[in-house]
């Protein structure tokens, strides 16, 4: 059983959402990935959300573009943490997606990340932080990742000013 479900509203979102999966792999976090459209597959989306905890998922990362109802609709049908990733689009550069995901009504929380690939990566890191509360091994891999990011930033400064 996977710890994280990575879902997206369309296969076209994969180009941005795969960044979450790459980072989940790096952190050693198990995941499954699915296309579950809130608008084109409402019955399947609802069934997925209602069964997610019983299916063994602990966290859901949901990427969506345009009207971006997927993260909120999933959050409305599960008690699991849902991390929303607004997809960068050609129409409004993802601002429509961001506003749709971030402006949830009271009682339906969605942790909303940045638009696009950066948001997908941060969603994986947030999932890692949540899981590390009960999995020391994930916490150690997360610390290693953070330390590597720090070292890369220091090296960039040395290269620039060295």
Backbone torsions as a table, in degrees:
resi	resn	phi	psi	omega
1	UNK	NA	138.0	179.5
2	UNK	-86.6	147.9	178.0
3	UNK	-78.8	-32.4	-173.0
4	UNK	-124.2	137.9	169.5
5	UNK	-104.1	125.5	174.7
6	UNK	-106.3	112.2	-177.3
7	UNK	-120.7	152.4	179.1
8	UNK	-144.0	153.6	-176.5
9	UNK	-74.9	-19.5	-176.7
10	UNK	-155.6	151.8	176.8
11	UNK	-61.5	-24.5	178.9
12	UNK	-67.3	-17.8	177.4
13	UNK	-77.1	-14.5	-176.2
14	UNK	-58.7	-35.8	-178.1
15	UNK	-59.2	-28.0	176.9
16	UNK	-96.3	-39.3	-175.6
17	UNK	-73.1	-20.2	179.4
18	UNK	-64.2	-22.4	176.8
19	UNK	-61.7	-35.7	176.3
20	UNK	-64.9	-43.0	-177.5
21	UNK	-67.4	-38.9	177.6
22	UNK	-60.8	-43.0	-179.6
23	UNK	-72.6	-37.1	174.5
24	UNK	-60.2	-41.8	175.2
25	UNK	-58.8	-46.4	-179.0
26	UNK	-60.5	-35.1	-179.5
27	UNK	-87.0	-2.2	179.4
28	UNK	70.1	33.0	-179.7
29	UNK	-103.1	127.1	-179.0
30	UNK	-75.7	144.6	-179.4
31	UNK	-153.6	158.3	168.3
32	UNK	-119.2	154.2	177.7
33	UNK	-126.2	141.9	-175.5
34	UNK	-145.9	150.2	165.6
35	UNK	-99.1	119.3	-179.5
36	UNK	-138.8	95.4	-176.7
37	UNK	-81.2	126.4	177.2
38	UNK	-64.3	-31.5	-175.5
39	UNK	-94.4	-35.7	-176.9
40	UNK	-96.9	-16.2	-177.4
41	UNK	-136.8	52.3	-173.1
42	UNK	-61.9	-37.6	-179.9
43	UNK	-66.8	-45.3	179.4
44	UNK	-65.3	-38.3	179.1
45	UNK	-63.0	-45.2	-179.7
46	UNK	-65.5	-43.0	177.6
47	UNK	-61.8	-44.0	177.8
48	UNK	-57.5	-51.2	-176.0
49	UNK	-63.1	-43.2	-178.1
50	UNK	-67.3	-27.7	-177.2
51	UNK	-100.7	-3.3	-171.9
52	UNK	-57.2	-46.2	-179.9
53	UNK	-65.0	-44.5	178.5
54	UNK	-64.4	-27.4	177.6
55	UNK	-79.8	-0.5	174.5
56	UNK	96.3	-1.1	178.6
57	UNK	-70.9	145.8	175.7
58	UNK	-108.5	-24.9	-177.2
59	UNK	-145.5	145.6	174.9
60	UNK	-120.1	126.6	171.3
61	UNK	-103.7	120.3	-175.1
62	UNK	-122.8	117.9	177.3
63	UNK	-102.4	136.3	-179.1
64	UNK	-153.7	149.7	178.9
65	UNK	-120.3	173.8	178.5
66	UNK	64.2	-123.5	179.5
67	UNK	-64.7	-25.9	169.9
68	UNK	53.0	50.1	179.6
69	UNK	-82.5	-15.5	-172.0
70	UNK	-55.7	-53.6	-177.9
71	UNK	-59.1	-43.4	-178.9
72	UNK	-68.2	-40.1	179.0
73	UNK	-66.7	-38.5	176.1
74	UNK	-65.6	-44.9	-179.9
75	UNK	-61.3	-31.2	179.2
76	UNK	-70.2	-20.4	-173.9
77	UNK	-113.2	8.1	177.7
78	UNK	-145.1	159.7	173.9
79	UNK	-100.1	1.4	178.2
80	UNK	-70.6	153.6	172.5
81	UNK	-63.9	132.9	177.5
82	UNK	-117.7	127.7	177.7
83	UNK	-110.8	117.6	-177.5
84	UNK	-94.6	138.5	177.2
85	UNK	-123.8	110.6	177.2
86	UNK	-72.8	131.6	-179.8
87	UNK	-83.9	137.8	174.0
88	UNK	-71.7	129.2	-177.4
89	UNK	-122.2	166.4	179.5
90	UNK	-78.3	-27.4	-175.5
91	UNK	-70.4	-56.8	-175.3
92	UNK	-127.9	22.0	178.5
93	UNK	56.6	23.0	177.0
94	UNK	93.1	-4.8	179.2
95	UNK	-62.7	-36.9	177.3
96	UNK	-63.0	-42.5	179.2
97	UNK	-64.6	-46.2	179.8
98	UNK	-56.7	-49.8	-177.7
99	UNK	-65.7	-35.6	178.1
100	UNK	-65.6	-38.8	-176.1
101	UNK	-81.4	-40.2	-173.3
102	UNK	-75.4	-28.1	-173.9
103	UNK	-94.0	65.1	-179.6
104	UNK	-88.8	148.4	177.9
105	UNK	-73.3	158.3	176.6
106	UNK	-52.8	134.5	178.3
107	UNK	97.6	-8.7	179.6
108	UNK	-129.4	73.6	-175.8
109	UNK	-76.1	138.5	171.5
110	UNK	-133.8	122.2	174.6
111	UNK	-75.4	114.2	-172.5
112	UNK	-101.7	128.8	-179.8
113	UNK	-97.5	-176.8	177.5
114	UNK	-69.1	167.4	179.5
115	UNK	-73.4	135.7	169.4
116	UNK	78.0	-148.3	-172.8
117	UNK	-60.0	-40.1	178.0
118	UNK	-60.6	-41.0	178.0
119	UNK	-66.2	-37.9	178.0
120	UNK	-63.4	-43.3	177.4
121	UNK	-63.9	-44.9	179.1
122	UNK	-64.5	-32.1	176.3
123	UNK	-63.0	-42.7	177.2
124	UNK	-63.8	-41.6	178.4
125	UNK	-66.0	-38.5	177.0
126	UNK	-65.4	-41.7	176.1
127	UNK	-59.8	-42.4	177.5
128	UNK	-61.1	-41.5	179.2
129	UNK	-65.1	-41.0	178.9
130	UNK	-65.3	-48.5	-178.5
131	UNK	-65.3	-30.3	-178.2
132	UNK	-67.3	-15.3	176.7
133	UNK	-61.2	-27.8	-178.4
134	UNK	-125.8	4.1	-179.0
135	UNK	-135.6	95.6	-176.1
136	UNK	-59.9	-33.6	-180.0
137	UNK	-63.2	-39.4	176.7
138	UNK	-67.1	-40.2	177.6
139	UNK	-59.6	-39.3	179.3
140	UNK	-68.6	-41.4	178.1
141	UNK	-66.7	-35.0	176.3
142	UNK	-65.0	-42.8	177.6
143	UNK	-61.8	-42.1	177.5
144	UNK	-60.6	-43.6	177.9
145	UNK	-60.0	-47.2	-179.5
146	UNK	-62.0	-42.8	178.4
147	UNK	-62.2	-38.9	177.9
148	UNK	-65.8	-39.0	177.3
149	UNK	-63.5	-41.2	178.4
150	UNK	-62.9	-47.2	-179.0
151	UNK	-61.5	-39.4	179.1
152	UNK	-65.5	-39.1	178.5
153	UNK	-66.7	-42.2	178.3
154	UNK	-63.5	-43.2	179.2
155	UNK	-62.0	-38.7	177.6
156	UNK	-61.8	-41.3	178.7
157	UNK	-65.3	-42.3	179.4
158	UNK	-63.5	-42.7	178.7
159	UNK	-62.1	-43.2	-178.8
160	UNK	-68.9	-39.1	-173.3
161	UNK	-109.8	-1.1	-171.4
162	UNK	-78.5	NA	NA
